[in-house]
């Protein structure tokens, strides 16, 4: 049954992202075709968002083609 409603789920997800993402609390999208790379990049992204005194932030550089803030244009390109 779920496969029959795939397009409906996709439309509902896109509506939710569009309506609820904002500058103060954006959705973070993870392109997870390669699960290993996706996990590593999520960790890197989290590390860049933490304020750790004495931390070496310059070492954590997520691939922004894998982990990125939601934007309608970028997400629609990804979904195509």
N, C-alpha and C positions, 0 to 999 in steps of 0.2 A: 504493500500500500504506500509506503513512504516514497518509493521511486515515482509513483504516479503523481505525487504532490511536490516533487523536487522544485519545480519552477515557482510554486506557491511559497514554499519555504524560503527560497532565494529572495523573492520579492519582499516577504515579511522581514527577513534579516536586513535587507538593504534599507527598508523604511525605518527600522529600529535604529540602525547606525546613523542614518541621516537626521533623524529627529533628536537623538540623545547625545550625539558627539558635539562638544563645544570646546572653546579655547581653554577653559579652566579644567575640564576633565575629558580629554579626547579619548576615543577608542584607540587602542593599539592593535594594528593588524599584523598577523604573522603568516607569511607565506610558508606553508609547511610541506611542500612537495618532498623535501629532504628532511626527515624528522630530526636527524642528528644535527644538521646545520641550523635548523629552526631552534632547537633547544639551546644550543650554544649562543645563538644570537639573542635569544630572550634573556639569558643570563647577562650577556654583555650590555644589553639595553637597560636592564635593572640596575646594574652597577653604575652606569652613567647617570642614573636618576637619583642615586643615594648621595647624601652629603656626609662623607666620612673624613673627619679631620685626619690629616696625615696620609690619606689614601692616594693612590697613584692612578687617577682617573684616565690619564693619557694612555694607559694600557688597554682599556676597554673601548673597542670601536665596533659597534654592531654594524652589520651590513644592512644599509637602509633600503636595499632591494628586497630584504627578507622581513625586517621588522620596521614598521613605520606608523606614524600617526594617520588615522583615517582622514582621507579627503575624498570627496565624491569622485572627482576626476581620476585620481590615481587608483581608487578602488575599482571603478568601472573598467579601467584599462586592464587591471588584473583579472577581473571576472570574465573578460572576453576570451 
